[in-house]
Amino acid sequence: MKRRTLGGTGISVSQYALGAMMFGRIGNPDHDESVRIIHRALDAGINFVDTADIYSDGESEEIVGKALKGRRDDVVLATKVHGSMGPDANHSGNSRRWIVREVENSLRRLGTDHIDLYQIHRPDPATDVDETLATLTDLVRAGKVLAVGSSTFPAEQIVEAQWVSEKRGHVRFRTEQPPYSILARSVEAAVLPTAQKYGMGVLTWGPLSAGWLSGRYTQATDVTTSDSSRVAIESHKFDPDRPENAAKLAAVGELSKLAADAGLTLPHLAVGFVLSHPAVTSVIIGPRTMDQLESLLAGADTVLPADVLDRIDEIVPPGTDLNRADSYYVPPALADATLRRR
Protein backbone atom coordinates (compact mmCIF):
# COMPACT_ATOMS: atom_id res chain seq x y z
CA MET A 1 0.00 0.00 0.00
CA LYS A 2 1.46 3.34 -1.06
CA ARG A 3 1.97 6.01 1.59
CA ARG A 4 1.61 9.79 1.51
CA THR A 5 2.33 12.50 4.08
CA LEU A 6 -0.76 13.95 5.75
CA GLY A 7 -0.47 17.65 5.00
CA GLY A 8 2.22 19.31 7.10
CA THR A 9 1.85 16.94 10.05
CA GLY A 10 4.74 14.68 9.05
CA ILE A 11 2.44 11.69 9.60
CA SER A 12 2.74 8.95 6.96
CA VAL A 13 -0.63 7.49 5.97
CA SER A 14 -1.76 4.89 3.47
CA GLN A 15 -3.44 6.15 0.30
CA TYR A 16 -6.47 4.11 1.35
CA ALA A 17 -8.03 4.98 4.69
CA LEU A 18 -10.46 2.52 6.23
CA GLY A 19 -13.76 4.23 6.95
CA ALA A 20 -15.64 2.66 9.84
CA MET A 21 -19.10 4.13 9.27
CA MET A 22 -20.52 0.77 8.18
CA PHE A 23 -19.37 -1.05 11.31
CA GLY A 24 -22.25 -1.23 13.77
CA ARG A 25 -26.01 -1.03 13.71
CA ILE A 26 -26.37 1.04 10.53
CA GLY A 27 -24.16 -1.30 8.52
CA ASN A 28 -22.63 -4.53 9.78
CA PRO A 29 -23.88 -5.25 13.32
CA ASP A 30 -21.60 -8.29 13.72
CA HIS A 31 -18.74 -7.01 15.87
CA ASP A 32 -16.51 -10.03 15.35
CA GLU A 33 -16.83 -9.84 11.56
CA SER A 34 -16.22 -6.10 11.62
CA VAL A 35 -13.06 -6.63 13.66
CA ARG A 36 -11.88 -9.23 11.13
CA ILE A 37 -12.45 -6.74 8.31
CA ILE A 38 -10.41 -4.10 10.15
CA HIS A 39 -7.60 -6.58 10.79
CA ARG A 40 -7.56 -7.60 7.12
CA ALA A 41 -7.28 -3.96 6.09
CA LEU A 42 -4.36 -3.44 8.48
CA ASP A 43 -2.65 -6.59 7.24
CA ALA A 44 -3.00 -5.28 3.67
CA GLY A 45 -1.04 -2.15 4.57
CA ILE A 46 -3.76 0.31 5.50
CA ASN A 47 -2.57 2.24 8.55
CA PHE A 48 -5.23 4.97 8.59
CA VAL A 49 -8.63 4.34 10.23
CA ASP A 50 -11.39 6.96 10.27
CA THR A 51 -14.57 6.85 12.33
CA ALA A 52 -16.90 9.29 14.15
CA ASP A 53 -18.81 9.42 17.40
CA ILE A 54 -22.14 9.60 15.57
CA TYR A 55 -21.66 6.37 13.58
CA SER A 56 -24.21 3.97 15.08
CA ASP A 57 -24.29 6.19 18.19
CA GLY A 58 -20.75 5.34 19.23
CA GLU A 59 -20.87 1.66 18.32
CA SER A 60 -18.43 2.12 15.43
CA GLU A 61 -15.85 3.64 17.77
CA GLU A 62 -16.31 0.73 20.17
CA ILE A 63 -15.71 -1.78 17.36
CA VAL A 64 -12.62 0.08 16.19
CA GLY A 65 -11.35 0.12 19.77
CA LYS A 66 -11.74 -3.66 20.00
CA ALA A 67 -9.93 -4.16 16.69
CA LEU A 68 -6.96 -1.97 17.61
CA LYS A 69 -6.13 -3.69 20.88
CA GLY A 70 -2.47 -4.65 20.58
CA ARG A 71 -2.11 -2.75 17.30
CA ARG A 72 -2.86 0.83 18.32
CA ASP A 73 0.72 2.12 17.99
CA ASP A 74 0.85 1.21 14.31
CA VAL A 75 -2.40 2.92 13.36
CA VAL A 76 -3.17 6.56 12.61
CA LEU A 77 -6.57 6.90 14.28
CA ALA A 78 -9.05 9.57 13.27
CA THR A 79 -12.50 10.34 14.61
CA LYS A 80 -14.95 13.22 14.49
CA VAL A 81 -17.28 15.30 16.67
CA HIS A 82 -20.32 17.46 15.91
CA GLY A 83 -23.33 15.20 15.23
CA SER A 84 -26.18 14.78 17.67
CA MET A 85 -25.58 12.13 20.33
CA GLY A 86 -28.87 12.58 22.18
CA PRO A 87 -32.09 14.57 22.43
CA ASP A 88 -30.50 17.45 24.35
CA ALA A 89 -29.45 20.29 22.03
CA ASN A 90 -26.19 20.58 23.98
CA HIS A 91 -25.22 17.02 22.99
CA SER A 92 -24.05 18.12 19.57
CA GLY A 93 -22.29 20.93 17.75
CA ASN A 94 -18.88 22.57 18.01
CA SER A 95 -19.09 24.30 21.40
CA ARG A 96 -16.41 23.98 24.07
CA ARG A 97 -19.01 22.51 26.39
CA TRP A 98 -19.73 19.63 24.03
CA ILE A 99 -16.27 18.97 22.62
CA VAL A 100 -14.53 18.65 26.01
CA ARG A 101 -17.19 16.18 27.10
CA GLU A 102 -17.43 14.17 23.90
CA VAL A 103 -13.70 13.76 23.34
CA GLU A 104 -13.60 11.84 26.64
CA ASN A 105 -16.42 9.60 25.44
CA SER A 106 -14.60 8.92 22.17
CA LEU A 107 -11.34 8.14 23.99
CA ARG A 108 -13.22 5.69 26.23
CA ARG A 109 -15.02 3.97 23.35
CA LEU A 110 -11.82 3.75 21.30
CA GLY A 111 -9.84 2.40 24.25
CA THR A 112 -6.96 4.84 23.75
CA ASP A 113 -5.37 7.78 25.55
CA HIS A 114 -5.03 9.95 22.44
CA ILE A 115 -6.60 10.57 19.04
CA ASP A 116 -4.19 11.16 16.16
CA LEU A 117 -6.62 13.27 14.11
CA TYR A 118 -9.70 14.85 15.70
CA GLN A 119 -12.04 16.37 13.14
CA ILE A 120 -14.98 18.76 13.30
CA HIS A 121 -17.60 16.83 11.36
CA ARG A 122 -19.57 19.81 10.03
CA PRO A 123 -19.64 23.59 10.45
CA ASP A 124 -21.75 24.94 13.29
CA PRO A 125 -23.24 28.38 12.58
CA ALA A 126 -24.22 28.74 16.25
CA THR A 127 -20.63 28.54 17.51
CA ASP A 128 -17.82 31.01 16.85
CA VAL A 129 -15.00 29.12 15.13
CA ASP A 130 -12.63 30.89 17.56
CA GLU A 131 -14.36 29.03 20.41
CA THR A 132 -13.98 25.71 18.61
CA LEU A 133 -10.33 26.21 17.71
CA ALA A 134 -9.45 27.40 21.23
CA THR A 135 -10.97 24.22 22.62
CA LEU A 136 -9.09 22.03 20.13
CA THR A 137 -5.87 23.84 21.02
CA ASP A 138 -6.36 22.97 24.68
CA LEU A 139 -6.91 19.30 23.74
CA VAL A 140 -3.69 19.25 21.72
CA ARG A 141 -1.74 20.83 24.59
CA ALA A 142 -3.21 18.24 26.95
CA GLY A 143 -1.98 15.44 24.66
CA LYS A 144 -5.46 14.03 24.10
CA VAL A 145 -5.41 15.03 20.44
CA LEU A 146 -2.34 15.25 18.18
CA ALA A 147 -3.75 17.04 15.12
CA VAL A 148 -7.09 18.56 14.17
CA GLY A 149 -9.08 18.83 10.96
CA SER A 150 -12.38 19.78 9.41
CA SER A 151 -14.90 17.74 7.45
CA THR A 152 -17.26 18.92 4.70
CA PHE A 153 -16.39 22.58 5.25
CA PRO A 154 -16.96 25.01 2.38
CA ALA A 155 -13.85 26.80 1.14
CA GLU A 156 -14.73 30.13 2.74
CA GLN A 157 -15.03 28.54 6.18
CA ILE A 158 -11.73 26.73 5.72
CA VAL A 159 -10.12 30.10 5.00
CA GLU A 160 -11.84 31.72 8.00
CA ALA A 161 -10.59 28.97 10.31
CA GLN A 162 -7.02 29.33 9.02
CA TRP A 163 -7.06 33.09 9.60
CA VAL A 164 -8.57 32.78 13.07
CA SER A 165 -5.88 30.26 14.02
CA GLU A 166 -3.14 32.59 12.85
CA LYS A 167 -4.65 35.68 14.51
CA ARG A 168 -5.44 34.00 17.84
CA GLY A 169 -2.48 31.65 18.07
CA HIS A 170 -4.59 28.49 17.94
CA VAL A 171 -3.69 25.16 16.39
CA ARG A 172 -5.01 25.08 12.85
CA PHE A 173 -6.96 22.59 10.84
CA ARG A 174 -4.35 20.34 9.26
CA THR A 175 -6.80 18.35 7.16
CA GLU A 176 -10.11 18.57 5.35
CA GLN A 177 -12.41 15.62 4.70
CA PRO A 178 -14.76 16.41 1.79
CA PRO A 179 -17.12 14.20 -0.24
CA TYR A 180 -15.56 13.58 -3.66
CA SER A 181 -16.42 11.26 -6.52
CA ILE A 182 -16.81 11.31 -10.28
CA LEU A 183 -20.49 12.18 -9.81
CA ALA A 184 -19.86 14.84 -7.15
CA ARG A 185 -16.98 17.06 -8.23
CA SER A 186 -17.90 20.50 -6.84
CA VAL A 187 -15.00 20.43 -4.35
CA GLU A 188 -12.61 20.73 -7.30
CA ALA A 189 -13.65 24.35 -7.76
CA ALA A 190 -12.57 25.80 -4.42
CA VAL A 191 -12.28 23.31 -1.54
CA LEU A 192 -9.39 21.27 -2.95
CA PRO A 193 -7.40 24.30 -4.21
CA THR A 194 -7.92 26.00 -0.84
CA ALA A 195 -6.67 22.92 1.01
CA GLN A 196 -3.61 22.89 -1.24
CA LYS A 197 -2.99 26.60 -0.61
CA TYR A 198 -2.87 26.03 3.14
CA GLY A 199 -0.88 22.80 2.96
CA MET A 200 -3.74 20.72 4.34
CA GLY A 201 -3.98 16.98 3.95
CA VAL A 202 -7.15 15.83 2.22
CA LEU A 203 -8.90 12.57 3.02
CA THR A 204 -11.94 12.22 0.80
CA TRP A 205 -15.06 10.17 1.43
CA GLY A 206 -17.78 8.70 -0.78
CA PRO A 207 -15.66 7.65 -3.80
CA LEU A 208 -18.42 5.26 -4.90
CA SER A 209 -21.03 8.01 -4.50
CA ALA A 210 -23.29 6.12 -2.06
CA GLY A 211 -23.18 3.00 -4.23
CA TRP A 212 -23.87 4.64 -7.60
CA LEU A 213 -20.36 3.69 -8.75
CA SER A 214 -20.33 0.24 -7.15
CA GLY A 215 -21.58 -1.47 -10.30
CA ARG A 216 -24.90 -2.25 -8.63
CA TYR A 217 -26.99 0.22 -10.60
CA THR A 218 -27.20 -0.29 -14.36
CA GLN A 219 -30.83 0.66 -14.98
CA ALA A 220 -33.62 2.56 -13.22
CA THR A 221 -35.21 -0.56 -11.76
CA ASP A 222 -31.95 -1.44 -10.01
CA VAL A 223 -32.28 1.76 -8.00
CA THR A 224 -35.97 1.52 -7.16
CA THR A 225 -35.77 -2.13 -6.09
CA SER A 226 -32.56 -1.87 -4.10
CA ASP A 227 -32.69 -3.32 -0.60
CA SER A 228 -30.35 -0.59 0.62
CA SER A 229 -31.65 1.38 3.60
CA ARG A 230 -29.84 4.42 2.23
CA VAL A 231 -32.01 4.32 -0.91
CA ALA A 232 -35.11 4.43 1.27
CA ILE A 233 -33.85 7.11 3.66
CA GLU A 234 -32.27 9.38 1.05
CA SER A 235 -34.66 8.86 -1.82
CA HIS A 236 -33.98 12.36 -3.18
CA LYS A 237 -30.48 11.16 -4.05
CA PHE A 238 -31.65 7.98 -5.75
CA ASP A 239 -35.16 8.37 -7.22
CA PRO A 240 -34.53 7.87 -10.98
CA ASP A 241 -37.60 9.94 -11.83
CA ARG A 242 -35.78 13.04 -10.61
CA PRO A 243 -33.78 14.63 -13.47
CA GLU A 244 -30.59 14.94 -11.44
CA ASN A 245 -30.64 11.23 -10.60
CA ALA A 246 -31.50 10.28 -14.17
CA ALA A 247 -28.36 12.20 -15.14
CA LYS A 248 -26.37 10.15 -12.63
CA LEU A 249 -27.73 6.91 -14.05
CA ALA A 250 -26.83 7.98 -17.59
CA ALA A 251 -23.31 8.92 -16.46
CA VAL A 252 -22.91 5.57 -14.71
CA GLY A 253 -23.74 3.81 -17.97
CA GLU A 254 -21.03 5.71 -19.84
CA LEU A 255 -18.53 5.27 -17.02
CA SER A 256 -19.18 1.53 -16.95
CA LYS A 257 -18.30 1.32 -20.64
CA LEU A 258 -15.19 3.42 -20.08
CA ALA A 259 -14.08 1.18 -17.21
CA ALA A 260 -14.59 -1.96 -19.28
CA ASP A 261 -12.62 -0.50 -22.20
CA ALA A 262 -9.80 0.36 -19.79
CA GLY A 263 -9.81 -3.16 -18.33
CA LEU A 264 -11.05 -1.97 -14.95
CA THR A 265 -14.03 -2.49 -12.70
CA LEU A 266 -16.23 0.55 -12.16
CA PRO A 267 -15.23 0.83 -8.45
CA HIS A 268 -11.54 0.74 -9.36
CA LEU A 269 -12.10 3.46 -11.94
CA ALA A 270 -13.97 5.52 -9.33
CA VAL A 271 -11.33 5.25 -6.61
CA GLY A 272 -8.48 5.71 -9.08
CA PHE A 273 -10.10 8.93 -10.26
CA VAL A 274 -10.18 10.40 -6.74
CA LEU A 275 -6.56 9.45 -6.05
CA SER A 276 -5.47 11.12 -9.29
CA HIS A 277 -6.16 14.61 -7.94
CA PRO A 278 -2.92 16.15 -6.58
CA ALA A 279 -4.69 17.58 -3.52
CA VAL A 280 -5.87 14.18 -2.29
CA THR A 281 -3.77 12.47 0.35
CA SER A 282 -5.96 9.48 1.12
CA VAL A 283 -9.32 8.15 -0.03
CA ILE A 284 -11.66 6.66 2.56
CA ILE A 285 -13.11 3.31 1.59
CA GLY A 286 -16.06 2.13 3.65
CA PRO A 287 -16.67 -1.61 3.18
CA ARG A 288 -19.50 -3.33 5.00
CA THR A 289 -18.34 -6.87 4.19
CA MET A 290 -15.06 -8.69 3.70
CA ASP A 291 -15.86 -9.24 0.01
CA GLN A 292 -16.30 -5.51 -0.49
CA LEU A 293 -12.96 -4.84 1.18
CA GLU A 294 -11.15 -7.46 -0.90
CA SER A 295 -12.64 -6.05 -4.10
CA LEU A 296 -11.42 -2.55 -3.27
CA LEU A 297 -7.97 -3.74 -2.16
CA ALA A 298 -7.54 -5.41 -5.56
CA GLY A 299 -7.55 -1.98 -7.18
CA ALA A 300 -5.08 -0.29 -4.84
CA ASP A 301 -2.42 0.07 -7.55
CA THR A 302 -4.77 1.52 -10.18
CA VAL A 303 -3.38 4.59 -11.95
CA LEU A 304 -5.63 6.17 -14.55
CA PRO A 305 -3.95 7.36 -17.76
CA ALA A 306 -4.59 10.86 -19.09
CA ASP A 307 -6.93 9.72 -21.86
CA VAL A 308 -9.21 7.98 -19.34
CA LEU A 309 -9.25 11.06 -17.11
CA ASP A 310 -10.05 13.22 -20.15
CA ARG A 311 -12.98 10.98 -21.01
CA ILE A 312 -14.28 11.20 -17.43
CA ASP A 313 -14.16 14.99 -17.77
CA GLU A 314 -16.34 14.70 -20.87
CA ILE A 315 -18.91 12.53 -19.09
CA VAL A 316 -19.02 14.65 -15.90
CA PRO A 317 -17.48 18.12 -16.34
CA PRO A 318 -14.95 19.24 -13.70
CA GLY A 319 -16.46 20.97 -10.69
CA THR A 320 -19.92 19.49 -11.31
CA ASP A 321 -22.28 17.81 -8.86
CA LEU A 322 -24.89 15.98 -10.91
CA ASN A 323 -27.15 16.12 -7.85
CA ARG A 324 -26.54 19.14 -5.59
CA ALA A 325 -27.67 17.07 -2.58
CA ASP A 326 -24.46 15.04 -2.91
CA SER A 327 -22.47 17.97 -1.49
CA TYR A 328 -23.84 16.91 1.95
CA TYR A 329 -23.81 20.45 3.34
CA VAL A 330 -26.39 23.16 2.79
CA PRO A 331 -25.43 26.64 4.09
CA PRO A 332 -27.96 28.00 6.60
CA ALA A 333 -28.72 30.91 4.29
CA LEU A 334 -30.12 28.44 1.76
CA ALA A 335 -31.72 26.00 4.18
CA ASP A 336 -33.57 28.54 6.37
CA ALA A 337 -35.98 30.76 4.46
CA THR A 338 -36.19 33.24 7.36
CA LEU A 339 -32.59 34.23 6.68
CA ARG A 340 -33.61 35.40 3.22
CA ARG A 341 -36.71 37.42 4.21
CA ARG A 342 -37.13 40.83 5.74
Buried (B, 14 or more C-beta within 10 A) or exposed (E): BEBBEBBBBEBEBBBBBBBBBBBBEBBBEBBEBBBBBBEBBBEBBBBBBBBBBBBBBBBBBBBBBBBBEEBBEEBBBBBBBBBEBEEEEEBBBBBBEBBBBBBEBBBEBBBBEBBBBBBBBBBBBEBEBBBBBBBBBBBBEEEBBBBBBBBBBBBEBBBBBBEBBEEEEBBBBBBBBBBBBBBBBBBBBBBBEBBBEBEBBBBBBBBBBBBBBBBBBEEBEEBBEBEEEBBEEBEEBBBBEBEBBBBBBEBBBBBBEBBEEBEBBBBBBBBBBBBBBEBBBBBBBBBBBBEBBEBBBEBBEBEBEEEBEEBBEEBBEEEBBBBEBBBBBEEEEEEEEEEEEE
